[in-house]
């Protein structure tokens, strides 16, 4: 089964309809389609797909239950290690993880593990079983993937878990960074409600490091703390003209649309929606930004990337969706200067590039073609070059004279296996740690490691 056929089976909506609204792009398997896809699984005795899963979902086991028509049991198996199957089935890069390791992929198409996980997650509910209370309080900072994964594992051990979220809605980057056409809000809300039913307490509009300090939490009786405050500090281009009106970081742009409805001109702080927008970058966030810009009213949206299409870090499906929805790609071009009228953006000057030898990432390095530049007229530029860790907690720890060790880029240094920091009773994980946990499922894996270590520590105490 090739990728195109698989996506047809997922009932992808037409692009002319899709790029004007925020409805979910990919549909779900029907029962017949799910059974047909599940039948393709060989049920390997030593499944390499599980090795590729950061939270070690027992993939052949849950797919076997789908084959047998026991979807509820399939859901129970997934949730033994992953409390967010509906989320992960939609946003995880399965083609780089579990599906990449599927033996069927050697000569053909891997089993659509992500689509099956989504199918099972949407059709089942978690069985809520409250543990005997231990009386020990744990603070979790941030309600994104790492935080809610840790919260789920710790509350199941009977601990009292409180999640502190800086924003007014829960979900972290799952809510403010990922558009609803990829992750519907009712799906995310359903997963969070499960945690609430297990007894996890959530407190919004609390900025740890500002509203409360680390010491405040310890003084309040919390025995352990897991920092999963994410990567909220955007990387910018550092070129002339970057401060002109009409230049946004992807972080700001997506947050304002996803959380604040800023594309509505009646909103308290509306975005200025022009005619021509460019997104700088080639990852999933760049694709999200471009596709959102198209939906909120920009006539022309172009992704500018300094390498070729073969080096794009975004998921293949996201690139295909963007092309279908009318997003243009200007490859082998790199920003030199943003020009304007002294106040607003009017365009960008780009350096033309070529590909050289591979760099440390294995991708071919972009090389400047001397003397060759182009100008493009624009009214909006969205910079999607990634993010650095949110620095608020690190600064607060320094002000409190706590020895919280961070590296030169501001990431909290942790033990890669236990996620312990340099301060006793504090763990950290997700995008705030330098461990390459930038995907949802990797962040969840970090949360699970931290939860296991915290639980062991509390048992010893």
C-alpha positions as CSV (number, residue, x, y, z in Angstrom):
1,X,0.0,0.0,0.0
2,X,1.7,3.3,-1.1
3,X,1.5,6.5,0.8
4,X,-1.0,8.1,-1.6
5,X,-3.4,5.1,-1.2
6,X,-3.0,5.2,2.5
7,X,-3.9,8.9,2.7
8,X,-6.9,8.3,0.4
9,X,-8.1,5.7,2.9
10,X,-7.8,8.4,5.6
11,X,-10.3,10.4,3.5
12,X,-8.2,13.5,3.2
13,X,-10.3,16.6,2.5
14,X,-9.9,18.5,-0.7
15,X,-7.2,21.3,-0.5
16,X,-9.5,24.1,-1.8
17,X,-11.8,23.4,1.1
18,X,-9.1,22.7,3.6
19,X,-7.1,25.8,3.2
20,X,-10.0,28.1,4.2
21,X,-10.9,26.5,7.5
22,X,-9.5,24.8,10.6
23,X,-11.3,21.4,10.4
24,X,-9.1,18.4,10.9
25,X,-7.3,17.5,7.6
26,X,-7.0,13.8,7.9
27,X,-10.0,11.7,8.7
28,X,-9.9,8.4,10.6
29,X,-10.0,4.8,9.6
30,X,-13.4,3.1,9.3
31,X,-13.6,-0.2,11.1
32,X,-13.1,-2.0,7.8
33,X,-10.1,0.0,6.9
34,X,-8.6,-0.5,10.4
35,X,-9.0,-4.2,10.2
36,X,-7.4,-4.3,6.8
37,X,-4.4,-2.3,7.9
38,X,-4.1,-4.4,11.1
39,X,-4.0,-7.6,9.1
40,X,-0.8,-6.4,7.5
41,X,1.1,-6.6,10.8
42,X,3.3,-9.6,11.0
43,X,3.3,-9.7,14.8
44,X,7.1,-10.0,15.1
45,X,8.4,-11.8,18.1
46,X,11.1,-9.3,18.5
47,X,9.3,-6.1,17.3
48,X,11.7,-3.4,16.1
49,X,8.8,-1.0,16.0
50,X,8.6,-1.1,19.8
51,X,12.3,-0.2,19.9
52,X,11.6,2.9,17.8
53,X,8.9,4.1,20.2
54,X,10.2,6.4,23.0
55,X,7.5,5.2,25.4
56,X,7.6,1.6,24.3
57,X,4.0,1.1,23.4
58,X,3.4,-2.7,22.8
59,X,2.6,-2.2,19.2
60,X,2.1,-5.8,17.9
61,X,-0.1,-6.6,21.0
62,X,-2.5,-3.7,20.5
63,X,-2.7,-4.3,16.7
64,X,-3.5,-8.0,17.4
65,X,-6.5,-6.8,19.5
66,X,-7.6,-4.6,16.6
67,X,-7.5,-7.7,14.3
68,X,-9.6,-9.6,16.8
69,X,-12.1,-6.7,17.0
70,X,-11.2,-6.1,20.7
71,X,-10.7,-2.3,20.3
72,X,-11.2,-1.6,24.0
73,X,-8.4,-4.0,25.0
74,X,-6.2,-2.4,22.3
75,X,-6.8,0.9,24.1
76,X,-5.9,-0.6,27.5
77,X,-2.6,-1.9,26.0
78,X,-1.6,1.5,24.5
79,X,-2.5,3.4,27.7
80,X,-0.2,1.2,29.8
81,X,2.6,3.4,28.5
82,X,1.0,6.2,26.6
83,X,-1.9,8.1,28.1
84,X,-2.3,10.3,24.9
85,X,-3.0,7.9,22.0
86,X,-5.3,10.2,20.1
87,X,-2.8,13.0,20.3
88,X,0.3,10.9,19.5
89,X,-1.5,9.1,16.6
90,X,-1.9,12.6,15.0
91,X,1.3,14.5,15.8
92,X,4.1,12.0,16.3
93,X,6.7,11.5,13.5
94,X,6.0,7.8,13.2
95,X,7.9,7.6,9.9
96,X,11.1,8.4,11.9
97,X,10.3,6.2,14.9
98,X,8.0,3.1,15.1
99,X,7.1,2.9,11.4
100,X,10.7,3.5,10.4
101,X,11.6,0.2,12.1
102,X,8.7,-1.9,10.7
103,X,10.1,-4.8,8.8
104,X,7.5,-4.4,6.1
105,X,9.1,-1.1,5.2
106,X,12.2,-2.7,4.0
107,X,10.6,-3.7,0.7
108,X,7.3,-1.8,0.8
109,X,5.1,0.3,3.0
110,X,5.3,0.0,6.8
111,X,2.1,-0.7,8.8
112,X,0.3,2.6,9.5
113,X,0.9,2.4,13.2
114,X,0.1,6.0,13.9
115,X,-3.2,5.8,12.1
116,X,-4.1,2.7,14.0
117,X,-3.2,4.3,17.3
118,X,-5.4,7.3,16.4
119,X,-8.2,5.0,15.5
120,X,-8.0,3.1,18.8
121,X,-7.5,6.3,20.9
122,X,-10.6,8.0,19.4
123,X,-12.8,5.0,20.0
124,X,-11.8,4.1,23.5
125,X,-11.6,5.7,26.9
126,X,-9.1,5.3,29.7
127,X,-10.2,3.2,32.7
128,X,-9.9,5.4,35.7
129,X,-8.6,3.6,38.8
130,X,-7.5,5.8,41.6
131,X,-4.5,4.6,43.7
132,X,-4.3,4.6,47.4
133,X,-3.1,8.1,48.4
134,X,0.5,8.4,49.6
135,X,0.1,11.9,50.9
136,X,3.2,13.1,49.1
137,X,2.8,16.3,46.9
138,X,4.6,16.7,43.6
139,X,4.7,19.9,41.6
140,X,4.9,19.8,37.8
141,X,5.7,23.0,35.9
142,X,4.2,23.0,32.5
143,X,1.2,21.1,31.0
144,X,2.8,20.1,27.8
145,X,3.7,16.5,26.7
146,X,6.4,15.9,29.3
147,X,4.4,17.4,32.1
148,X,1.2,15.6,31.6
149,X,3.0,12.3,30.9
150,X,4.8,12.6,34.2
151,X,1.6,13.6,35.9
152,X,-0.3,10.5,34.7
153,X,2.4,8.1,35.9
154,X,2.8,9.8,39.3
155,X,-0.9,10.1,40.1
156,X,-1.3,6.4,39.3
157,X,1.2,5.7,42.1
158,X,-1.1,7.6,44.5
159,X,0.9,10.8,44.8
160,X,-0.9,14.2,45.0
161,X,0.1,15.9,41.7
162,X,-0.4,19.6,40.9
163,X,0.4,20.9,37.4
164,X,1.2,24.6,37.1
165,X,0.6,26.2,33.7
166,X,1.7,29.7,32.8
167,X,-1.0,30.3,30.1
168,X,-4.7,30.4,30.6
169,X,-5.4,27.1,28.8
170,X,-3.8,23.6,29.2
171,X,-1.8,21.6,26.8
172,X,1.4,23.6,26.3
173,X,2.7,23.4,22.7
174,X,0.0,20.9,21.9
175,X,-2.5,23.7,22.2
176,X,-0.6,26.9,21.3
177,X,1.8,25.5,18.8
178,X,-0.1,22.9,16.8
179,X,-3.1,24.1,14.8
180,X,-6.5,22.5,15.3
181,X,-6.5,21.2,11.7
182,X,-3.7,18.8,12.9
183,X,-4.9,18.3,16.5
184,X,-8.5,19.1,17.2
185,X,-9.1,20.8,20.5
186,X,-11.8,18.4,21.6
187,X,-9.3,15.5,21.2
188,X,-6.7,17.3,23.4
189,X,-9.4,18.2,26.0
190,X,-10.5,14.6,26.2
191,X,-7.0,13.4,27.1
192,X,-6.6,16.1,29.7
193,X,-10.0,15.3,31.3
194,X,-8.7,11.8,31.9
195,X,-5.9,13.2,34.0
196,X,-8.3,15.3,36.0
197,X,-10.5,12.3,36.6
198,X,-7.4,10.5,38.0
199,X,-7.0,13.3,40.5
200,X,-4.4,15.6,38.9
201,X,-5.0,19.2,39.9
202,X,-4.3,21.9,37.2
203,X,-3.6,25.5,38.0
204,X,-3.5,28.0,35.1
205,X,-2.1,31.5,34.9
206,X,0.7,30.6,37.3
207,X,4.3,31.5,36.1
208,X,6.8,29.7,38.2
209,X,9.7,32.1,38.7
210,X,7.3,35.0,38.8
211,X,3.9,34.2,40.4
212,X,5.6,31.7,42.7
213,X,9.3,30.8,43.2
214,X,10.8,27.3,43.4
215,X,11.3,27.9,47.1
216,X,7.6,28.9,47.5
217,X,6.7,25.4,46.2
218,X,9.0,23.6,48.5
219,X,7.7,25.8,51.4
220,X,4.2,24.8,50.3
221,X,4.9,21.2,51.1
222,X,5.8,19.8,47.7
223,X,8.3,16.9,48.1
224,X,9.5,16.9,44.5
225,X,9.3,19.0,41.4
226,X,9.4,18.3,37.6
227,X,10.3,21.2,35.4
228,X,8.8,20.9,31.9
229,X,8.4,24.5,31.0
230,X,9.2,24.1,27.4
231,X,11.1,26.1,24.8
232,X,9.3,29.4,24.7
233,X,12.2,31.6,23.6
234,X,12.2,31.9,19.7
235,X,15.3,31.9,17.6
236,X,15.4,34.9,15.2
237,X,17.4,35.7,12.1
238,X,19.6,38.4,13.5
239,X,19.6,40.4,10.3
240,X,18.8,44.1,9.5
241,X,15.1,44.9,9.5
242,X,14.0,42.2,11.9
243,X,12.3,44.7,14.2
244,X,10.0,46.1,11.5
245,X,6.2,45.7,12.0
246,X,5.1,42.6,10.2
247,X,7.9,40.3,11.4
248,X,6.8,37.6,13.8
249,X,8.4,34.6,15.4
250,X,6.4,31.4,14.6
251,X,5.9,31.0,18.3
252,X,4.1,34.4,18.6
253,X,2.2,33.9,15.4
254,X,0.8,30.5,16.2
255,X,0.1,31.3,19.8
256,X,-1.8,34.4,18.9
257,X,-3.9,32.5,16.4
258,X,-4.4,29.3,18.3
259,X,-5.0,30.8,21.8
260,X,-6.1,34.4,21.2
261,X,-8.1,34.2,17.9
262,X,-5.9,37.0,16.6
263,X,-7.0,36.4,13.0
264,X,-10.4,37.7,13.9
265,X,-10.2,41.5,13.4
266,X,-12.6,41.9,16.3
267,X,-10.2,40.3,18.7
268,X,-8.5,42.5,21.4
269,X,-5.1,42.2,19.7
270,X,-5.7,41.3,16.1
271,X,-3.0,40.4,13.6
272,X,-2.4,42.6,10.6
273,X,-3.3,40.3,7.7
274,X,-1.8,41.3,4.4
275,X,-1.5,39.8,1.0
276,X,1.9,38.2,0.8
277,X,3.6,36.2,3.6
278,X,6.8,34.3,3.8
279,X,7.8,31.7,6.4
280,X,11.5,31.2,7.0
281,X,12.4,27.6,7.9
282,X,11.6,24.0,6.8
283,X,10.4,22.1,9.9
284,X,6.9,21.1,11.0
285,X,6.4,24.5,12.7
286,X,7.2,26.2,9.4
287,X,4.6,24.1,7.7
288,X,2.1,24.9,10.4
289,X,2.8,28.6,10.2
290,X,2.4,28.6,6.4
291,X,-0.8,26.6,6.4
292,X,-2.3,28.8,9.2
293,X,-1.3,32.0,7.2
294,X,-3.2,30.7,4.2
295,X,-6.3,29.9,6.2
296,X,-6.5,33.3,7.9
297,X,-6.5,35.2,4.7
298,X,-3.1,35.7,3.1
299,X,-3.3,35.4,-0.7
300,X,0.2,34.2,-1.2
301,X,2.3,32.2,1.3
302,X,5.9,31.1,0.5
303,X,8.2,28.9,2.6
304,X,11.8,30.0,2.2
305,X,14.4,27.4,3.0
306,X,18.2,27.4,2.5
307,X,18.5,23.8,1.5
308,X,16.7,21.7,-1.1
309,X,13.4,19.7,-0.6
310,X,15.4,16.5,0.2
311,X,16.8,18.2,3.3
312,X,13.5,19.5,4.6
313,X,13.2,18.4,8.3
314,X,9.4,18.5,8.3
315,X,7.3,15.3,8.0
316,X,6.7,14.3,4.5
317,X,2.9,14.3,4.9
318,X,3.1,17.9,6.2
319,X,5.1,19.0,3.2
320,X,2.6,17.3,0.9
321,X,-0.4,18.9,2.6
322,X,1.3,22.4,2.4
323,X,1.8,22.0,-1.4
324,X,-1.7,20.8,-1.9
325,X,-3.1,23.8,0.0
326,X,-1.3,26.2,-2.3
327,X,1.9,27.0,-0.3
328,X,4.8,27.9,-2.5
329,X,8.3,26.7,-1.8
330,X,11.4,28.9,-2.5
331,X,14.3,26.5,-1.8
332,X,18.1,27.2,-1.8
333,X,17.6,30.8,-0.6
334,X,18.7,32.3,2.7
335,X,17.6,35.7,4.2
336,X,20.1,38.6,4.1
337,X,18.1,41.6,5.0
338,X,14.5,42.7,5.6
339,X,13.6,46.0,4.1
340,X,10.7,48.4,4.7
341,X,9.5,52.0,5.0
342,X,11.1,52.6,8.4
343,X,8.1,51.2,10.1
344,X,6.6,48.2,8.2
345,X,7.9,45.3,6.2
346,X,8.0,45.8,2.4
347,X,10.1,42.8,1.4
348,X,13.2,40.6,2.0
349,X,16.6,40.2,0.3
350,X,17.7,36.6,-0.2
351,X,21.0,35.1,-0.8
352,X,20.9,32.3,-3.5
353,X,22.5,29.1,-2.2
354,X,23.8,25.8,-3.6
355,X,24.4,22.5,-1.8
356,X,27.9,21.5,-0.7
357,X,29.1,18.5,1.2
358,X,27.1,16.9,4.1
359,X,27.5,18.6,7.5
360,X,27.3,17.0,11.0
361,X,23.5,16.4,10.6
362,X,24.1,14.3,7.5
363,X,22.3,16.8,5.3
364,X,24.2,18.6,2.5
365,X,25.5,22.0,3.7
366,X,24.1,25.2,2.0
367,X,26.8,27.2,0.4
368,X,26.6,30.8,-0.8
369,X,26.7,31.6,-4.5
370,X,28.7,34.9,-4.3
371,X,27.1,37.9,-5.8
372,X,23.7,36.3,-6.5
373,X,20.8,37.7,-4.5
374,X,17.1,38.3,-5.1
375,X,14.5,40.7,-3.6
376,X,10.9,39.6,-2.9
377,X,8.1,42.0,-2.0
378,X,6.2,40.9,1.2
379,X,4.1,42.4,4.0
380,X,4.6,39.7,6.6
381,X,7.5,37.5,7.6
382,X,7.2,34.6,10.0
383,X,10.5,33.2,11.4
384,X,10.3,29.4,12.1
385,X,13.9,28.5,13.0
386,X,13.2,26.7,16.3
387,X,13.2,27.8,19.9
388,X,15.5,28.0,22.9
389,X,14.4,27.0,26.4
390,X,12.2,29.3,28.4
391,X,14.6,31.1,30.7
392,X,12.3,32.3,33.5
393,X,12.8,29.4,35.9
394,X,16.6,29.3,35.4
395,X,16.8,33.0,36.2
396,X,14.6,32.6,39.2
397,X,16.8,29.8,40.5
398,X,19.8,32.0,40.1
399,X,18.1,34.8,42.0
400,X,17.3,32.4,44.8
401,X,21.0,31.3,44.9
402,X,20.1,27.8,43.9
403,X,22.8,25.8,42.0
404,X,20.6,24.8,39.0
405,X,23.2,23.9,36.4
406,X,22.5,25.0,32.8
407,X,24.5,24.7,29.7
408,X,25.8,27.5,27.4
409,X,22.4,27.6,25.5
410,X,20.3,27.9,28.6
411,X,19.1,24.2,28.8
412,X,18.8,22.7,32.3
413,X,21.5,19.9,32.6
414,X,19.9,16.6,33.6
415,X,20.9,13.0,34.0
416,X,19.7,11.5,30.7
417,X,18.3,8.4,32.3
418,X,16.7,9.8,35.4
419,X,16.2,13.5,34.4
420,X,17.6,14.6,37.8
421,X,19.0,18.1,37.9
422,X,21.9,19.5,40.0
423,X,19.4,20.4,42.7
424,X,18.0,17.6,45.0
425,X,14.3,17.0,44.6
426,X,14.2,18.7,41.2
427,X,13.9,16.9,37.9
428,X,13.5,18.4,34.4
429,X,12.6,17.2,30.9
430,X,11.1,18.0,27.5
431,X,12.2,21.0,25.5
432,X,13.8,22.6,28.6
433,X,16.5,19.9,28.7
434,X,19.3,19.4,26.1
435,X,18.3,15.8,25.2
436,X,16.7,16.2,21.8
437,X,13.1,15.8,23.2
438,X,11.5,18.2,20.7
439,X,8.8,15.8,19.5
440,X,5.7,15.0,21.5
441,X,6.4,11.4,22.1
442,X,10.1,12.0,23.0
443,X,8.9,14.6,25.6
444,X,6.5,12.0,26.9
445,X,9.3,9.6,27.2
446,X,11.3,12.1,29.3
447,X,8.3,12.6,31.5
448,X,8.0,8.9,32.1
449,X,11.7,8.6,33.0
450,X,11.4,11.5,35.4
451,X,8.2,10.1,37.0
452,X,9.9,6.7,37.6
453,X,12.9,8.4,39.2
454,X,10.7,10.7,41.3
455,X,8.6,7.7,42.5
456,X,11.7,5.7,43.4
457,X,13.0,8.7,45.4
458,X,9.7,9.1,47.3
459,X,9.6,5.4,48.1
460,X,13.0,5.6,49.6
461,X,12.0,8.7,51.7
